[in-house]
């Protein structure tokens, strides 16, 4: 990964605004970490990494961030579209 690569984490990526945001940022060249409880509903494609996340579970939230930082070294932006 290049140090200039833009990394974004998006929750609620399986539908609605979160789903659309994943597609938009991936098309713009961002490395997207897309999170939802149901991975099969997250869009697929270049620059998209699907990660399981339950926003009501604090351990799941921490694991989500740890995975991104472990893989990319940083997060430039977070978009939280989760509704519970």
C-alpha positions as a Markdown table, in Angstrom:
| # | Residue | x | y | z |
|---|---|---|---|---|
| 1 | Unk | 0.0 | 0.0 | 0.0 |
| 2 | Unk | 1.2 | 3.5 | -0.8 |
| 3 | Unk | 1.5 | 6.0 | 1.9 |
| 4 | Unk | -0.7 | 8.4 | -0.1 |
| 5 | Unk | -3.5 | 5.9 | -0.6 |
| 6 | Unk | -6.9 | 7.0 | 0.8 |
| 7 | Unk | -8.5 | 4.5 | 3.2 |
| 8 | Unk | -12.1 | 4.7 | 4.2 |
| 9 | Unk | -14.2 | 2.6 | 6.6 |
| 10 | Unk | -17.9 | 2.5 | 5.8 |
| 11 | Unk | -20.5 | 0.8 | 8.1 |
| 12 | Unk | -24.0 | -0.1 | 7.0 |
| 13 | Unk | -22.5 | -1.1 | 3.6 |
| 14 | Unk | -25.1 | -3.8 | 2.8 |
| 15 | Unk | -27.9 | -1.4 | 1.7 |
| 16 | Unk | -29.0 | 2.2 | 1.1 |
| 17 | Unk | -26.5 | 5.1 | 1.5 |
| 18 | Unk | -23.8 | 2.9 | 2.9 |
| 19 | Unk | -24.0 | 0.6 | -0.1 |
| 20 | Unk | -23.9 | 3.6 | -2.5 |
| 21 | Unk | -21.0 | 5.2 | -0.6 |
| 22 | Unk | -18.9 | 2.0 | -0.9 |
| 23 | Unk | -19.4 | 2.0 | -4.7 |
| 24 | Unk | -18.7 | 5.7 | -5.1 |
| 25 | Unk | -15.5 | 5.8 | -3.0 |
| 26 | Unk | -14.2 | 2.6 | -4.7 |
| 27 | Unk | -14.8 | 4.1 | -8.1 |
| 28 | Unk | -12.9 | 7.2 | -7.0 |
| 29 | Unk | -9.8 | 5.0 | -6.2 |
| 30 | Unk | -10.2 | 4.9 | -2.4 |
| 31 | Unk | -9.4 | 1.6 | -0.5 |
| 32 | Unk | -12.8 | 0.9 | 1.0 |
| 33 | Unk | -13.4 | -1.3 | 4.1 |
| 34 | Unk | -17.1 | -2.0 | 3.9 |
| 35 | Unk | -18.8 | -3.4 | 7.0 |
| 36 | Unk | -22.1 | -5.1 | 7.6 |
| 37 | Unk | -23.6 | -8.0 | 9.5 |
| 38 | Unk | -24.3 | -9.8 | 6.2 |
| 39 | Unk | -21.2 | -9.9 | 4.1 |
| 40 | Unk | -23.0 | -11.3 | 1.1 |
| 41 | Unk | -24.9 | -8.1 | 0.7 |
| 42 | Unk | -21.8 | -5.8 | 0.5 |
| 43 | Unk | -20.9 | -4.7 | -3.1 |
| 44 | Unk | -17.9 | -6.4 | -4.5 |
| 45 | Unk | -15.2 | -5.1 | -6.8 |
| 46 | Unk | -11.8 | -3.5 | -7.0 |
| 47 | Unk | -10.7 | -1.6 | -3.9 |
| 48 | Unk | -13.5 | -3.1 | -1.7 |
| 49 | Unk | -12.7 | -5.2 | 1.4 |
| 50 | Unk | -15.8 | -6.6 | 3.1 |
| 51 | Unk | -15.6 | -7.0 | 6.9 |
| 52 | Unk | -18.2 | -8.4 | 9.3 |
| 53 | Unk | -19.4 | -5.9 | 11.9 |
| 54 | Unk | -22.2 | -5.7 | 14.4 |
| 55 | Unk | -22.3 | -2.1 | 15.6 |
| 56 | Unk | -24.2 | -3.1 | 18.8 |
| 57 | Unk | -21.2 | -5.2 | 19.9 |
| 58 | Unk | -18.2 | -3.3 | 21.2 |
| 59 | Unk | -15.8 | -6.1 | 20.6 |
| 60 | Unk | -17.0 | -6.3 | 17.0 |
| 61 | Unk | -16.4 | -2.6 | 16.6 |
| 62 | Unk | -12.9 | -2.8 | 18.0 |
| 63 | Unk | -12.1 | -5.8 | 15.8 |
| 64 | Unk | -13.3 | -3.9 | 12.7 |
| 65 | Unk | -10.9 | -1.0 | 13.4 |
| 66 | Unk | -8.0 | -3.3 | 14.3 |
| 67 | Unk | -8.4 | -5.2 | 11.0 |
| 68 | Unk | -8.3 | -2.1 | 9.0 |
| 69 | Unk | -5.3 | -0.6 | 10.8 |
| 70 | Unk | -3.5 | -4.0 | 10.6 |
| 71 | Unk | -4.1 | -4.2 | 6.8 |
| 72 | Unk | -3.7 | -0.6 | 5.7 |
| 73 | Unk | -1.9 | 1.1 | 8.6 |
| 74 | Unk | -4.4 | 3.9 | 8.9 |
| 75 | Unk | -8.0 | 5.2 | 8.3 |
| 76 | Unk | -8.4 | 8.5 | 6.6 |
| 77 | Unk | -12.2 | 8.7 | 6.9 |
| 78 | Unk | -15.1 | 6.9 | 8.6 |
| 79 | Unk | -18.7 | 7.0 | 7.4 |
| 80 | Unk | -21.2 | 5.4 | 9.8 |
| 81 | Unk | -24.5 | 4.6 | 8.2 |
| 82 | Unk | -25.5 | 1.9 | 10.7 |
| 83 | Unk | -29.0 | 2.1 | 12.1 |
| 84 | Unk | -30.0 | -0.3 | 14.8 |
